[in-house]
Amino acid sequence: MAGTADRHDDDGEGAPRWVKISAAIAVVLVVVFVIVHLAGGGMAGHTP
């Protein structure tokens, strides 16, 4: 059964590719959200 090891092309960490991609997208969205707020933009309705 030497061919069974070649069935998976990931790095063997156990997490499916879609989980890694979803996590990367979530991190990017959070970083953009934080940058926008630190720059003073967005959610302008919160200021009195």
MARVO-329689 format. One record per residue (C-alpha): residue number from 1; residue in one letter; z, x, y. Coordinates in steps of 0.25 Angstrom, whole numbers, plus 5000, padded with zeros to 4 digits. Each point is the difference from the previous one (the first is absolute). Layout:
<sites>
+-----+----+------+------+------+
:   i : aa :   zz :   xx :   yy :
+-----+----+------+------+------+
: NUM :  A :    Z :    X :    Y :
...
+-----+----+------+------+------+
</sites>
This chain:
<sites>
+-----+----+------+------+------+
:   i : aa :   zz :   xx :   yy :
+-----+----+------+------+------+
:   1 :  M : 5000 : 5000 : 5000 :
:   2 :  A : 4996 : 5011 : 5010 :
:   3 :  G : 4992 : 4990 : 5008 :
:   4 :  T : 5012 : 4991 : 5004 :
:   5 :  A : 5005 : 5010 : 5011 :
:   6 :  D : 4987 : 4999 : 5007 :
:   7 :  R : 5001 : 4985 : 5002 :
:   8 :  H : 5008 : 5001 : 5012 :
:   9 :  D : 4995 : 5007 : 5012 :
:  10 :  D : 5012 : 5000 : 5009 :
:  11 :  D : 5010 : 5011 : 5001 :
:  12 :  G : 5010 : 4995 : 4990 :
:  13 :  E : 5011 : 4995 : 5010 :
:  14 :  G : 5000 : 4986 : 4994 :
:  15 :  A : 4997 : 4992 : 5013 :
:  16 :  P : 4986 : 4993 : 5000 :
:  17 :  R : 4990 : 5004 : 5010 :
:  18 :  W : 5001 : 4987 : 5007 :
:  19 :  V : 5015 : 5002 : 5002 :
:  20 :  K : 4998 : 5013 : 5007 :
:  21 :  I : 4989 : 4995 : 5009 :
:  22 :  S : 5008 : 4988 : 5004 :
:  23 :  A : 5012 : 5009 : 5003 :
:  24 :  A : 4991 : 5009 : 5008 :
:  25 :  I : 4994 : 4988 : 5008 :
:  26 :  A : 5015 : 4995 : 5003 :
:  27 :  V : 5004 : 5014 : 5005 :
:  28 :  V : 4988 : 5001 : 5009 :
:  29 :  L : 5003 : 4986 : 5006 :
:  30 :  V : 5015 : 5003 : 5002 :
:  31 :  V : 4996 : 5013 : 5007 :
:  32 :  V : 4990 : 4993 : 5009 :
:  33 :  F : 5010 : 4989 : 5003 :
:  34 :  V : 5011 : 5010 : 5004 :
:  35 :  I : 4990 : 5008 : 5009 :
:  36 :  V : 4995 : 4988 : 5007 :
:  37 :  H : 5015 : 4996 : 5003 :
:  38 :  L : 5004 : 5014 : 5004 :
:  39 :  A : 4988 : 5000 : 5009 :
:  40 :  G : 5004 : 4988 : 5007 :
:  41 :  G : 4990 : 4990 : 4996 :
:  42 :  G : 5000 : 4988 : 4991 :
:  43 :  M : 5010 : 4989 : 4999 :
:  44 :  A : 5000 : 4999 : 5015 :
:  45 :  G : 5007 : 4986 : 4999 :
:  46 :  H : 5013 : 5007 : 4997 :
:  47 :  T : 5002 : 5006 : 5014 :
:  48 :  P : 5007 : 4990 : 5010 :
+-----+----+------+------+------+
</sites>
